[in-house]
Amino acid sequence: MDDPYPVNSGRGLERLRAAGIEVFTGACEEEAHRLNEAFANWVRTKKPFVTLKSAMTLDGQLALPRSYKKTGKNSGKRRNWITSEESRAEVHRMRHASDALLTGIGTILADDPLLTDRSGLPRRKRLLRVVLDSRLRLSPKSRLVKMSDDDLLVFTTVSVNSAKARNLQDAGVEVIHAKTKNGRIDLSSVLAELGRHEFLSVLLEAGSLMNGAALAAGIVHKLFLFYAPKIAGENRVPFALAPKLTQQPLQNVQIHRFGPDLALEGYIQDVYRR
């Protein structure tokens, strides 16, 4: 494929041809596009490529009912996972391929997650964990903060000089005062800030409200949705909540299998066709 960076696009090919070397383009172009989509998007927009990942039941719920029975070899573990070990291993590969992981404070308060890359693979640079927390409810005692090592960034509407902010800063958390839009943190400005620091790809792992807000704001490029062969039977935690949420049909849809689970991968935006 041609280099998506305008300054260099075509120059290497011209030099090869000038040296008498026959050059063909377009071979495995789709695969090359997928490998380079984050860089191509950053070059053109100076913002990261966003993949929204969710794991859910067949009836579209992000959590099982509290009464749901744990079965199998994982029944004694702390969390009642929706998806299989194979799917969760794939999630860590996705985290490994991402520069940053983005979530909302609701996910932190509900699950107290670590949000780390546990793929075991060497990283080019440390995975940045990013939390949107308007009222700065993130506790310094959370596992996320306790395990932070200059890799945790919080966007908030609270003053960065407040007592809450100072407590987090003392624990090694970077706190940034976020721009707002319609009374909520402006997701586009968050991506612009990450893009300024050359974070090319963001994996969004969040709950119903933030999923809905991200889709409504048009910041999501790709969906990667894991479906487990389970039915929640209640509409308690749907995939996305947003007023008047409409989306065009997904493009380049692929279906994957991870253990007993199915995963749907599809594009909302094509960074090469703007």
N, C-alpha and C positions, 0 to 999 in steps of 0.2 A: 504494500500500500504506500501511497505518497505520505510523506511526513506531514502531520496536521499542523505543525508549527509554520506559520506563513513565511518567516524569514528564511527557513531552510527548505521549504517545500519544493521539490524538483531539482534542487541544486546538485545533490549527490548523484541523481540519475543522469543529469547533464554531463557531469564530469566523467562518469563511467562511459557514457556513449562517446564523448569526445576522445576518450582513450581507445576507442575501437571495440569496446565491449558491448555485446548485444544485451539489452535489458528488457525484460518483460515485467509488467505489473498486472495485478488482478488475480494471481495465483493464490488460492486460499485467502482471498480478500476478506470474507466474512469472519474467518477465524482471527485474522490480523486486526480487524476492526474491534472485535470483542476484547482482545488482549490490550488494545490501546485506547479503549473508550474513555477511561478516566482522564488520561493525559489529554486526549483530543478535546474533551469537554472543558478541562481547565484552561487549555490554550485559548479557547474561543470565548469563555465566559469569566475566567478567573475565579470560578467556583468549583467545588468538588462534585463529582458524580455521586448520586445518592441511590443506594439500593435499600428498599424497604423490605425487611425480612420479618415474617411472622410465622408462628407455629400455632395451629388451631385444630379444632375438631371438625368433623364433616359438616356440622351445622354452624360453622363459622364463629366459634367461641374461642377466646384466647386463654380461658381458664376452665378447669373442670369444676363441677359443683363440689361443695365442701363434703358432701355425703358420698362422693365417688370413691369406690373401693380401690385400694392399691393391691395389685397382684403381681406375681412373678418375682424374679430375683431382686428387683429394685424396691420391693414393697416396704422394706425397713428403712429406706433412706428418707431424708428430711423432706424433699420436695416430691409432689405427685406430678411427675412430668407428663405432658401430653404426648410428646413424640418419643421415638425410639432412640437408643444409644447411637445407631447409625446416623440418624438425622442430626443429633446433637454434635456428633463428630464433624459432620459437614458444616455446621454453624461455626465451629472453631476454625475450619479451613477458610470460611468466608471472612471471619475476623482477621485471620492471618493475612489475607489478601487486601485488607482495608487499612487505610491510614488512621481513621478515626471511627469510633463507635458513638452514636448519638442516641440519647434517651431522654425521657422526662422524669421529673421527680416522683410522679405517681408510681412508676415501675420500681424505683428505689424504695419507696415507702412500703410497697406491697411485698416485695421479694427480698430486699436487702442483698442484691446480687454483687458479684465481683466484676463482671463484664470484662474479663481478661481473655487473652488469646492463649488457649491451652492446647494448641495443636502440636506443640513440641518442635515446631519448625523454626529455624533461625529467621529473624526479622531484619528487614532493611533499616527500619527505625521503630521505636517504641509505639505501640498502639495508644493513641490518645483517647481517653474516655471523656465524653462531653455530656453534661447534664443541663437541661433547661429547668430552672427552678425560680419562678417569678418571685415568690415570697421567701426564698432562702430557707427552706425547711430541711435541707440536707443536714443530717446530724454528724458531728465530728466522730461519733462512736459507730457510725455505719461501717460495714466491711469495706465499702468502696473507698472511704476516706482513710481508714486504718491501713489499707494496702497500697495507698497512693505513693508514687515515687516520681514527682514532677511529671505525671501523666494524667492529671485530672483537672478538667476545666469546667467551671460553672458559669452559665449566663443567668443573670438575675436582673430584676428591676429595682432591687433594694440597693441602697448606697453601698459602695465598696468600702466605705469608711465606717459602716455600722458595726456594732458588736458582733452580730452574727457572721458578717463577712470576715472580720478580724480573727474570729475563732477558727474559721476554715482556712484562712491564710496561714495562721500559725501551725496548722496541721499539714501544710504543704500544698494546699489547693489554690489554683489560680482562679480568681473571681473577676468576672468582667461585667460591667454594667451594660445591659442589652438595650438596643433600640426596641420600641414597641410599635405595633400597628393594630388598630381597633382594640386597644386595651390588652393585647397579648404580645409576648415576645415575637419580634419579627424574624421569621425563619430565614428569609432571604438574606437579612443582614448577618445572621449567624453564619451562614455558608460563606458569605463574602469575607468575614473575618477569618474563617478557616482557610479560605483560598489565598488570602494575603500571606499566610504562613506556609503556603505550598502543600497543603493537605489536598491530595487529588481525589481521594475516594472516601466516602462515608457510608457506614452500615447503620441504618436506622433500626433499632430494636426498641419498640415502645408499646404503649397501650392504646386503647380505643381512641382517646381524645387526641393524642399526638399523631397517631396514624391518620386520623381524619383531617387534622390541621395541615399536615404535610401534603396530603393529596389535594386538599382544597387550595393550598398555596402554590401548587404546581412545581414543587421542588424535587419530586421523586422522578427518577429516570427509569428505574427497573423495580419490578416486584419479584420476590422469591418467597413463595408461600408454601409451607409444609402442612400437609393434611394427614392427621393420624386417623386410623379406622376406629374412631370413638365418636359417640354422640353425647353432647353435654345435656341436651334436653331442656335447657332454659336459656333465655336471652339475657344473661347477666353481664358478660364482657365480650361484646361483639368486636369484630376485626377493626372497624373504623366508625367513628361518630363525627358527623359534621353536617350542618344544615345545607341542603341543596347540593349535595356532593354528586357530581356527574363526571364520568370519565369516558373517553373514547375506548373502543375495543383494544386489547393489548396486541402488540406486534411481536413477531418472531417468537411465538409461544413454544416452549419446550416442556415436556413432562419427564421428571426424573423419579427414580425409585431408590429409597433408602430404607433397607429392612422392610418392615410392614407398611411404611409410610410412602405417600406420593408427594411430590413437590412440583409446583407450577412456577415456571420462570417466564417472564414476559416483560416487554418494554412498553412504557408509557410515552417516553420521548426517545427519539433517535438522534443522537448527538451529531451524526454525519449528514443529516438531512434537515437543516434549519433554513 
